[in-house]
Amino acid sequence: MEKEIGIDIVIEREEVEGETVFIASSPDINVFAEGKTIEESTENFIEGAKNHLETFPEERQFLIKIRS
């Protein structure tokens, strides 16, 4: 049996000082990240989520999905 982390990510497009940025966030954990592209914001979010879960490992239990 393998354990996976499942996190829903919401990506929103914003205009900041005349430039488009993408904001990645999650209703599952308190992490926000931005980037100039969807891919960049997603990569930044994943890195931020890893750091968050290393700092707050107790939150990991709420995100584990068991796969058989």
N, CA, C and O atoms as a printed pandas DataFrame, in Angstrom:
     atom_number atom_name residue_name chain_id  residue_number  x_coord  y_coord  z_coord
0              1         N          MET        A               1    0.834   -1.169    0.000
1              2        CA          MET        A               1    0.000    0.000    0.000
2              3         C          MET        A               1    0.887    1.244    0.000
3              4         O          MET        A               1    1.852    1.321    0.761
4              5         N          GLU        A               2    0.569    2.194   -0.834
5              6        CA          GLU        A               2    1.370    3.401   -1.000
6              7         C          GLU        A               2    0.592    4.610   -0.503
7              8         O          GLU        A               2   -0.613    4.700   -0.735
8              9         N          LYS        A               3    1.257    5.546    0.178
9             10        CA          LYS        A               3    0.612    6.769    0.656
10            11         C          LYS        A               3    0.987    7.918   -0.265
11            12         O          LYS        A               3    2.147    8.086   -0.638
12            13         N          GLU        A               4   -0.011    8.695   -0.619
13            14        CA          GLU        A               4    0.209    9.884   -1.442
14            15         C          GLU        A               4   -0.384   11.088   -0.730
15            16         O          GLU        A               4   -1.310   10.961    0.071
16            17         N          ILE        A               5    0.154   12.238   -1.029
17            18        CA          ILE        A               5   -0.409   13.493   -0.541
18            19         C          ILE        A               5   -1.339   14.023   -1.624
19            20         O          ILE        A               5   -0.973   14.054   -2.799
20            21         N          GLY        A               6   -2.526   14.435   -1.236
21            22        CA          GLY        A               6   -3.469   15.029   -2.176
22            23         C          GLY        A               6   -3.773   16.460   -1.777
23            24         O          GLY        A               6   -4.313   16.697   -0.697
24            25         N          ILE        A               7   -3.439   17.414   -2.626
25            26        CA          ILE        A               7   -3.697   18.821   -2.346
26            27         C          ILE        A               7   -4.368   19.435   -3.574
27            28         O          ILE        A               7   -3.843   19.366   -4.685
28            29         N          ASP        A               8   -5.526   20.031   -3.357
29            30        CA          ASP        A               8   -6.188   20.763   -4.436
30            31         C          ASP        A               8   -5.524   22.124   -4.576
31            32         O          ASP        A               8   -5.232   22.790   -3.583
32            33         N          ILE        A               9   -5.290   22.529   -5.819
33            34        CA          ILE        A               9   -4.660   23.825   -6.090
34            35         C          ILE        A               9   -5.615   24.669   -6.933
35            36         O          ILE        A               9   -6.172   24.198   -7.924
36            37         N          VAL        A              10   -5.793   25.917   -6.521
37            38        CA          VAL        A              10   -6.597   26.881   -7.266
38            39         C          VAL        A              10   -5.632   27.907   -7.843
39            40         O          VAL        A              10   -4.783   28.445   -7.132
40            41         N          ILE        A              11   -5.769   28.171   -9.138
41            42        CA          ILE        A              11   -4.900   29.167   -9.782
42            43         C          ILE        A              11   -5.769   30.302  -10.305
43            44         O          ILE        A              11   -6.727   30.086  -11.047
44            45         N          GLU        A              12   -5.410   31.518   -9.900
45            46        CA          GLU        A              12   -6.149   32.700  -10.323
46            47         C          GLU        A              12   -5.220   33.646  -11.066
47            48         O          GLU        A              12   -4.041   33.772  -10.733
48            49         N          ARG        A              13   -5.763   34.302  -12.066
49            50        CA          ARG        A              13   -4.994   35.300  -12.819
50            51         C          ARG        A              13   -5.289   36.672  -12.230
51            52         O          ARG        A              13   -6.447   37.022  -12.004
52            53         N          GLU        A              14   -4.254   37.434  -11.988
53            54        CA          GLU        A              14   -4.381   38.781  -11.420
54            55         C          GLU        A              14   -3.575   39.758  -12.258
55            56         O          GLU        A              14   -2.594   39.384  -12.902
56            57         N          GLU        A              15   -3.994   40.997  -12.242
57            58        CA          GLU        A              15   -3.230   42.074  -12.861
58            59         C          GLU        A              15   -2.553   42.849  -11.739
59            60         O          GLU        A              15   -3.232   43.407  -10.877
60            61         N          VAL        A              16   -1.227   42.890  -11.738
61            62        CA          VAL        A              16   -0.460   43.602  -10.724
62            63         C          VAL        A              16    0.459   44.585  -11.437
63            64         O          VAL        A              16    1.341   44.194  -12.200
64            65         N          GLU        A              17    0.237   45.849  -11.179
65            66        CA          GLU        A              17    1.029   46.913  -11.794
66            67         C          GLU        A              17    1.129   46.740  -13.317
67            68         O          GLU        A              17    2.196   46.900  -13.909
68            69         N          GLY        A              18    0.001   46.414  -13.921
69            70        CA          GLY        A              18   -0.062   46.299  -15.371
70            71         C          GLY        A              18    0.457   44.986  -15.947
71            72         O          GLY        A              18    0.475   44.814  -17.166
72            73         N          GLU        A              19    0.872   44.071  -15.104
73            74        CA          GLU        A              19    1.359   42.777  -15.582
74            75         C          GLU        A              19    0.480   41.652  -15.055
75            76         O          GLU        A              19   -0.049   41.731  -13.947
76            77         N          THR        A              20    0.331   40.612  -15.854
77            78        CA          THR        A              20   -0.439   39.452  -15.442
78            79         C          THR        A              20    0.429   38.526  -14.611
79            80         O          THR        A              20    1.542   38.183  -15.010
80            81         N          VAL        A              21   -0.081   38.122  -13.454
81            82        CA          VAL        A              21    0.580   37.112  -12.632
82            83         C          VAL        A              21   -0.450   36.048  -12.291
83            84         O          VAL        A              21   -1.654   36.303  -12.311
84            85         N          PHE        A              22    0.032   34.862  -11.981
85            86        CA          PHE        A              22   -0.837   33.765  -11.602
86            87         C          PHE        A              22   -0.566   33.432  -10.143
87            88         O          PHE        A              22    0.581   33.260   -9.732
88            89         N          ILE        A              23   -1.646   33.343   -9.365
89            90        CA          ILE        A              23   -1.561   33.054   -7.939
90            91         C          ILE        A              23   -2.090   31.640   -7.713
91            92         O          ILE        A              23   -3.232   31.333   -8.052
92            93         N          ALA        A              24   -1.249   30.788   -7.140
93            94        CA          ALA        A              24   -1.646   29.420   -6.807
94            95         C          ALA        A              24   -1.880   29.354   -5.299
95            96         O          ALA        A              24   -1.050   29.809   -4.512
96            97         N          SER        A              25   -3.009   28.790   -4.912
97            98        CA          SER        A              25   -3.328   28.631   -3.498
98            99         C          SER        A              25   -4.077   27.315   -3.321
99           100         O          SER        A              25   -4.388   26.618   -4.287
100          101         N          SER        A              26   -4.357   26.996   -2.061
101          102        CA          SER        A              26   -5.047   25.742   -1.779
102          103         C          SER        A              26   -6.007   25.921   -0.619
103          104         O          SER        A              26   -5.671   26.569    0.372
104          105         N          PRO        A              27   -7.212   25.347   -0.733
105          106        CA          PRO        A              27   -8.105   25.346    0.423
106          107         C          PRO        A              27   -7.650   24.332    1.480
107          108         O          PRO        A              27   -8.163   24.336    2.599
108          109         N          ASP        A              28   -6.694   23.469    1.132
109          110        CA          ASP        A              28   -6.243   22.405    2.028
110          111         C          ASP        A              28   -5.174   22.858    3.016
111          112         O          ASP        A              28   -5.170   22.419    4.166
112          113         N          ILE        A              29   -4.264   23.735    2.576
113          114        CA          ILE        A              29   -3.204   24.241    3.451
114          115         C          ILE        A              29   -3.009   25.727    3.181
115          116         O          ILE        A              29   -3.398   26.227    2.126
116          117         N          ASN        A              30   -2.415   26.419    4.119
117          118        CA          ASN        A              30   -2.248   27.869    4.014
118          119         C          ASN        A              30   -0.952   28.200    3.281
119          120         O          ASN        A              30    0.025   28.648    3.881
120          121         N          VAL        A              31   -0.969   27.968    1.963
121          122        CA          VAL        A              31    0.198   28.257    1.123
122          123         C          VAL        A              31   -0.292   29.021   -0.108
123          124         O          VAL        A              31   -1.285   28.651   -0.735
124          125         N          PHE        A              32    0.425   30.088   -0.435
125          126        CA          PHE        A              32    0.156   30.881   -1.631
126          127         C          PHE        A              32    1.470   31.065   -2.369
127          128         O          PHE        A              32    2.523   31.209   -1.749
128          129         N          ALA        A              33    1.408   31.061   -3.701
129          130        CA          ALA        A              33    2.610   31.285   -4.502
130          131         C          ALA        A              33    2.199   31.976   -5.789
131          132         O          ALA        A              33    1.075   31.816   -6.265
132          133         N          GLU        A              34    3.120   32.746   -6.344
133          134        CA          GLU        A              34    2.807   33.409   -7.605
134          135         C          GLU        A              34    3.889   33.126   -8.633
135          136         O          GLU        A              34    4.992   32.691   -8.304
136          137         N          GLY        A              35    3.545   33.383   -9.873
137          138        CA          GLY        A              35    4.486   33.221  -10.961
138          139         C          GLY        A              35    3.989   33.956  -12.180
139          140         O          GLY        A              35    2.836   34.385  -12.237
140          141         N          LYS        A              36    4.865   34.100  -13.157
141          142        CA          LYS        A              36    4.497   34.781  -14.399
142          143         C          LYS        A              36    3.695   33.876  -15.321
143          144         O          LYS        A              36    3.015   34.354  -16.229
144          145         N          THR        A              37    3.775   32.559  -15.089
145          146        CA          THR        A              37    3.007   31.588  -15.869
146          147         C          THR        A              37    2.297   30.643  -14.900
147          148         O          THR        A              37    2.624   30.600  -13.714
148          149         N          ILE        A              38    1.332   29.895  -15.408
149          150        CA          ILE        A              38    0.656   28.894  -14.588
150          151         C          ILE        A              38    1.660   27.868  -14.089
151          152         O          ILE        A              38    1.627   27.467  -12.926
152          153         N          GLU        A              39    2.552   27.447  -14.974
153          154        CA          GLU        A              39    3.551   26.444  -14.603
154          155         C          GLU        A              39    4.461   26.952  -13.492
155          156         O          GLU        A              39    4.750   26.228  -12.540
156          157         N          GLU        A              40    4.913   28.199  -13.615
157          158        CA          GLU        A              40    5.800   28.772  -12.606
158          159         C          GLU        A              40    5.091   28.896  -11.254
159          160         O          GLU        A              40    5.678   28.594  -10.215
160          161         N          SER        A              41    3.838   29.337  -11.266
161          162        CA          SER        A              41    3.117   29.464  -10.001
162          163         C          SER        A              41    2.867   28.089   -9.379
163          164         O          SER        A              41    2.904   27.948   -8.157
164          165         N          THR        A              42    2.615   27.089  -10.203
165          166        CA          THR        A              42    2.418   25.733   -9.687
166          167         C          THR        A              42    3.702   25.188   -9.077
167          168         O          THR        A              42    3.678   24.616   -7.987
168          169         N          GLU        A              43    4.820   25.359   -9.771
169          170        CA          GLU        A              43    6.115   24.900   -9.240
170          171         C          GLU        A              43    6.440   25.608   -7.920
171          172         O          GLU        A              43    6.904   24.978   -6.970
172          173         N          ASN        A              44    6.192   26.921   -7.869
173          174        CA          ASN        A              44    6.439   27.676   -6.645
174          175         C          ASN        A              44    5.525   27.198   -5.516
175          176         O          ASN        A              44    5.941   27.126   -4.360
176          177         N          PHE        A              45    4.281   26.873   -5.862
177          178        CA          PHE        A              45    3.348   26.369   -4.854
178          179         C          PHE        A              45    3.823   25.033   -4.292
179          180         O          PHE        A              45    3.807   24.825   -3.079
180          181         N          ILE        A              46    4.242   24.138   -5.163
181          182        CA          ILE        A              46    4.700   22.812   -4.717
182          183         C          ILE        A              46    5.889   22.955   -3.780
183          184         O          ILE        A              46    5.951   22.278   -2.754
184          185         N          GLU        A              47    6.828   23.822   -4.119
185          186        CA          GLU        A              47    7.983   24.053   -3.244
186          187         C          GLU        A              47    7.535   24.633   -1.905
187          188         O          GLU        A              47    8.015   24.220   -0.850
188          189         N          GLY        A              48    6.621   25.582   -1.958
189          190        CA          GLY        A              48    6.099   26.165   -0.718
190          191         C          GLY        A              48    5.343   25.156    0.123
191          192         O          GLY        A              48    5.450   25.163    1.349
192          193         N          ALA        A              49    4.573   24.281   -0.531
193          194        CA          ALA        A              49    3.830   23.251    0.198
194          195         C          ALA        A              49    4.781   22.265    0.869
195          196         O          ALA        A              49    4.544   21.849    2.002
196          197         N          LYS        A              50    5.857   21.889    0.178
197          198        CA          LYS        A              50    6.853   20.994    0.784
198          199         C          LYS        A              50    7.454   21.639    2.029
199          200         O          LYS        A              50    7.567   20.992    3.070
200          201         N          ASN        A              51    7.840   22.905    1.929
201          202        CA          ASN        A              51    8.414   23.614    3.071
202          203         C          ASN        A              51    7.406   23.725    4.211
203          204         O          ASN        A              51    7.761   23.546    5.377
204          205         N          HIS        A              52    6.161   24.019    3.878
205          206        CA          HIS        A              52    5.113   24.142    4.885
206          207         C          HIS        A              52    4.925   22.827    5.638
207          208         O          HIS        A              52    4.830   22.816    6.865
208          209         N          LEU        A              53    4.874   21.724    4.898
209          210        CA          LEU        A              53    4.637   20.427    5.533
210          211         C          LEU        A              53    5.849   19.936    6.311
211          212         O          LEU        A              53    5.695   19.145    7.241
212          213         N          GLU        A              54    7.047   20.383    5.955
213          214        CA          GLU        A              54    8.227   20.072    6.773
214          215         C          GLU        A              54    8.164   20.839    8.093
215          216         O          GLU        A              54    8.571   20.327    9.135
216          217         N          THR        A              55    7.652   22.064    8.040
217          218        CA          THR        A              55    7.541   22.895    9.231
218          219         C          THR        A              55    6.378   22.462   10.120
219          220         O          THR        A              55    6.480   22.508   11.346
220          221         N          PHE        A              56    5.267   22.040    9.499
221          222        CA          PHE        A              56    4.065   21.634   10.219
222          223         C          PHE        A              56    3.686   20.197    9.826
223          224         O          PHE        A              56    2.669   19.989    9.163
224          225         N          PRO        A              57    4.495   19.205   10.229
225          226        CA          PRO        A              57    4.243   17.824    9.798
226          227         C          PRO        A              57    2.903   17.262   10.270
227          228         O          PRO        A              57    2.390   16.316    9.671
228          229         N          GLU        A              58    2.334   17.821   11.322
229          230        CA          GLU        A              58    1.045   17.334   11.806
230          231         C          GLU        A              58   -0.081   17.563   10.797
231          232         O          GLU        A              58   -1.095   16.866   10.844
232          233         N          GLU        A              59    0.075   18.521    9.891
233          234        CA          GLU        A              59   -0.940   18.774    8.870
234          235         C          GLU        A              59   -0.937   17.715    7.772
235          236         O          GLU        A              59   -1.925   17.562    7.053
236          237         N          ARG        A              60    0.160   16.989    7.641
237          238        CA          ARG        A              60    0.296   15.968    6.603
238          239         C          ARG        A              60   -0.768   14.884    6.729
239          240         O          ARG        A              60   -1.248   14.372    5.718
240          241         N          GLN        A              61   -1.140   14.531    7.951
241          242        CA          GLN        A              61   -2.108   13.452    8.164
242          243         C          GLN        A              61   -3.464   13.737    7.526
243          244         O          GLN        A              61   -4.186   12.807    7.164
244          245         N          PHE        A              62   -3.816   15.014    7.385
245          246        CA          PHE        A              62   -5.097   15.375    6.789
246          247         C          PHE        A              62   -5.066   15.327    5.266
247          248         O          PHE        A              62   -6.112   15.422    4.624
248          249         N          LEU        A              63   -3.885   15.182    4.684
249          250        CA          LEU        A              63   -3.734   15.230    3.234
250          251         C          LEU        A              63   -3.409   13.885    2.615
251          252         O          LEU        A              63   -3.359   13.767    1.391
252          253         N          ILE        A              64   -3.187   12.861    3.442
253          254        CA          ILE        A              64   -2.773   11.553    2.925
254          255         C          ILE        A              64   -3.968   10.822    2.325
255          256         O          ILE        A              64   -5.039   10.735    2.926
256          257         N          LYS        A              65   -3.753   10.309    1.142
257          258        CA          LYS        A              65   -4.723    9.451    0.473
258          259         C          LYS        A              65   -4.092    8.081    0.328
259          260         O          LYS        A              65   -2.987    7.963   -0.202
260          261         N          ILE        A              66   -4.754    7.075    0.778
261          262        CA          ILE        A              66   -4.229    5.709    0.709
262          263         C          ILE        A              66   -4.607    5.098   -0.636
263          264         O          ILE        A              66   -5.773    5.113   -1.030
264          265         N          ARG        A              67   -3.609    4.560   -1.336
265          266        CA          ARG        A              67   -3.848    3.859   -2.612
266          267         C          ARG        A              67   -3.389    2.425   -2.455
267          268         O          ARG        A              67   -2.320    2.150   -1.910
268          269         N          SER        A              68   -4.211    1.525   -2.941
269          270        CA          SER        A              68   -3.806    0.114   -2.889
270          271         C          SER        A              68   -3.526   -0.426   -4.269
271          272         O          SER        A              68   -3.174   -1.597   -4.414
